[in-house]
Amino acid sequence: MSDSNQADIDRLCIEQMADALICSDHLGIILRWNAAATVLFGHSPAQALGQSLDLIIPENLRAAHWSAFDRAMETGVTRLNGRATVTRALTADGGAVYVEMSFAVVTDGNGKAIGSVAIARDATKRRQEERELRERLAALERGAA
């Protein structure tokens, strides 16, 4: 397979994957935004590319996010070491969704952090179902007391 064919396949895989893919540089500027990111967050690639990750980070989570992001860029590792976490994210219409997200630091050939990559999927329904289950369990426990 030629390098150009491989590059086409790589690009198509990223664009057509079911989960949102967001890549940023070491300053948190969005460099890659696939179709699933558009569906999840509501921003087209034209609206997202070149913007800060603040585009999808709720105001109340930004300080913690940037502290962790800067630390990851300095150390080359994330606090969760690639494990997914559920968090809130902003959508283009000003709403918020719960997303299950995993993060990784992107490094160059010398191991220097040059950016980040995140994979995300909508976890809003799952979060709602878990909340309802906790509420039902609490009601049952109150009834048993």
Steps between C-alpha positions, in 0.01 A plus 500: 500500500634842410554770760224713343253209520595444864455870574155491336400198707630662819307821426181310414522284813526808719222683318261204500562354847193483724658690791592867504869567448650832604869576461668814626846650505698557820309824562157336475415630152280256308678348199277201416123465538321206341139452391403331828630806690269713286205276587584491872590865559315671213793698362608447140871450430511856364365629833726283718837489324735768629291560812598437860376183670297746711248460216376181669615549862240643740617817673494339847734219384754711312743573783529131589523401134780744418693412813490131405565576131807713577633235739451233232685713245788540747521137612379316190240300693140549607366447850273219382759337272250465217211365709165648401313735729153651487484878495279779373557679174347799323307474177466757224146589608625596848379179661704240677540126458672234702782341305718201567845614396848358488807716455856441391804718458645508148881501502759553230786263419698637795218442749413871526128572545369678191126466548211290615240265360162423652235247410146577619153350488167619632435371852199719578242219485717265705559771761124567521423129538761468776352802681149354478626166630672669796179691577291180488750321722495787750118494502503125561748539783286774660196273472686214667610713792 
